[in-house]
Amino acid sequence: MATDVRGTARSGAPGGGTTPAPPMLLAPPVRPRTLLSRALSIPLVLGLTVFLPLLVAVQPGAGVHDAAYYVQIALTMYAGARLSAMILTSRRKLLQGSFWLFVYMAMGVAPLAQAVLGRVPTPVVGPRSDLTAAVALVLVGCAAFDVGALLARGRPGGSARAETRPALVHRRRLYLLVLLAFACSGLFIVKLGGPAVFFSSRQEIIAGIEEAGVSQADSQAGQAFLRGFGTVPALFALLVYSRWLVTSRRARRRPTVIAVFLALLALNGVVNNPISNPRYWFLTVMFALLFTAFPVSAAMYRSALSLGVVMALIVFPFSDRFRYDEKNYKPVETTSVLEPLAMKDYDQIGMFANTITFVESGARHRYGRQLAGSVLFAVPRSVWAGKPRDTGVMVGQWMGAVNTNLSSPIWAELWIDFGAVGMAGGMAVIGYAAARVDGRFARRGTRRAPPGSLISLVVPLVAGYSFILLRGPLLQASGRVAIALICVALVTTWRQDKGALLR
């Protein structure tokens, strides 16, 4: 009598009366990468959830240890636990991972450092109770996001038509997109006086836009359209060609495809470089390219989220070197490792508190008016006289701030329109949508997916741009969203014939 590989006894002759032995459970083989992942999981979770928040909390400072301080610690630890879960998940969750990376740094660690030092980049003009309410509402919104993501689990993956006929990139329309990218970026470069301006400072870029006559004191629409069309088509075309070369051996053998890719790479090196662009936009470019160039790499996904924490802590606070020219640049001088986090762009919690104070001072909730202004951003003020302003600008002007280019996180945008209940409901919807898209992306983002798979291009771009959408204001971020939608619509097809597909 012999035994098969499952440990079941079998008779040597037919018809034998031997009773099969119960199957023997064998341990699945363990890969070295799995062992490495398990070895790093506990330090990662403890580091993000416990050690880093406590390390910030024990630093010396003049901050007040009140209710806002302790709720901020709870928010930071909650976000750290959720970010750890995103990094260690078996499936790549690009949208959810980007969300929790933003929350952990911009709504967690940085505001905690500000609470410890007693210093904020933007003044909080209201009482401490409004700051406590803002932190608590952010925590409620994060919990609602998780509830929405939980509700999305177990839902069917979409209609049969959507699964069998995925949206793809049309090859000949892609060539039109490339022409559009070079035309728009070329106009952008010419308007600003040549490529050299893009390697000076962001202050020079703004001055060049003003000299070109496309920026007005009461409206930034011209500037937004020039910068949007000058950067977004070039980036999206580069993403398409990057995926095409990564996933198609035939494309890598075609000199024309390689030549266009290199030309797009050089073009993006001019219009989308980190010197002439805001930090959050360059973060969009970096994440979109990484997730597109490594379409199935779990290691790259985990590395991107982990390195995002390092960039937010170290690189972002000191990248103001590229914001100003030589005359106006002031080197960062600090006596504490936390000071850069209290001096720079992490004003989201404080601006949410100011938004609460603004509404409670008599401005009232807007009941969807701010959201309507973001959706209908392209309607000129000459047609819509009462068109709402950016939420950050509106609150900043009420505060009497000199610089009104202030953030308005998505929590504040939802709260000023719909109140606490509407904000929680909106965050639940966002969590549900993010989980659904992540699930579909995980099913489609395989090695067998065609080179022109549109979802494999759009999701990385949305994951990168989500940092800008979450930071706000929405009205300020809407222009590039609309331009990206135009680019996507231009190249989208559901045809399956060889003449239309990327091969």
Steps between C-alpha positions, in 0.01 A plus 500: 500500500628845405425845621440796267636849556192601701555218749198291387541121510411318180480130425740336253215306331160615381211432729718482808327551828752736644338805661657825383699672767404856586692760298815626666521880516837624382628847577512722192846593380628827639685735271790711624306818416216384723741440787645846446153650497409326825826604661444866412127514569519535880768776499309681225167491684655599832714768337216675317231443761686542830866598486490793254192667658647458849840624382332817376287531813794489743695777326536823700265780404260767618185320385196456722409144601124534477220308330615603150847363574380160616247462217785586261709217643205260456455615138872454426506148647182402316640624169831324572323169555299536180806604296685195632210281389516655152875438473474138617188404304527211256334710226609840379244759612618814328216737584460388860876494552535856370214614723655361816846629409356851473302467822796365694736781402283806428226436758699293750873538556538861380208642705623300800841665465325837483300416813820406685686818399200728533571640152291484184575607139162678477344677801202328661276796569223330697482344845674174587163328500478552122842338458388206714185470289706506180730218614204295623313549172805387302511185715127444441552548127781244498280248680222568247748443216578159651131419534448579133798283404362219714161522329672465162650164596314203359316704241497360143777628278282659233289401203596225263542750218742708706704190584514362145529832311740718701576857404825519302728763347438549127833498319426765236331727755809465716697665222257794515559521876875514442456784251272680747758455778786646295284786373367601842830457683682680219260795530550496878878514460487776237257710706738492798808589297674168439605182686750680727219654705383154606830437676511822701223515762124486535503873566646554153230280349224707663667822385525363146130410499409850617718656230333278240169668586307183585469568874269767642471631853138388544525172311758224473314309228744600226799391704332172594417415137847589373675295767248218473520457124874553514557213747214248505493376134880458508480297820214278384666430164820404686301262722348329195835455329664383823243227544516410131877444518487318833229253398568445127810331365398602149493868601851476642618386155349799321735802472212741444333408832829536687573833330159644591542375859838671532361822353210493748743429782704807405185711467382398847848571632436862405133563585456249785831525683506553880665842473223684317200311641331487839603213721162328491496502119845346482380238749219428254751459216728275704228267631327474162824408324608248764165320507486497118858391437468217757144385431502180709783561747384470860852593613486831311154573640620443855820694441308796356274526805792455740720752318205739490527530878872578473440759227229672701720514810832595341473610136182709498589735787829596336382520138411869527842558346324470164205724587684832510778663302843579646392837643189377681623159615562468872676182616316290757654554841374262765588401854258204506437214259128586520523866399494443121165319540360803683631757252393367160196379309335276758220740593207266432385447861537869580306604190222255584479663845489843335223380270297392805556841660407671172167317478419547868572872473188537285601384152287182527528177305488517123281192426687393191587842361876456538484157336295642213763768448769231476302289253409805289843658530515578127198734515641856489407748770360730231228240448468382861532817707463319832745222420662387826869552561750239614409398853857562614504845338159588645599403855843663458345832395264484797803443724677799347790285380750661263561171317163342422647200316391279789389140508150372561504122558219285372364469855457879514352513149235245592435654842451857376240372252318225689594511869636216714249236383549588136877496544489151650271380221724652236810337645319165507415540131863585423618193692251278320602633158872469580462138611292410194752654261790336685328164472444535128856625453634194686305268267604685185856588599652165410774399261236381254335843481540665157752784466219748435296411810352836595432416864869414541581856393222702662519350850871583551433854378203541736700351788771760448258790451301400807756683714391826333130413519525411869699815580262727309349736422289302255437798273873550459551131419209467255677642194758224467230238569297627205805508273590143601144391418534657155822305442339174616193554282722572199676162510227270639357217293318171562593355161701178497629501141874497437500836324384679816700323771848562634715196427 
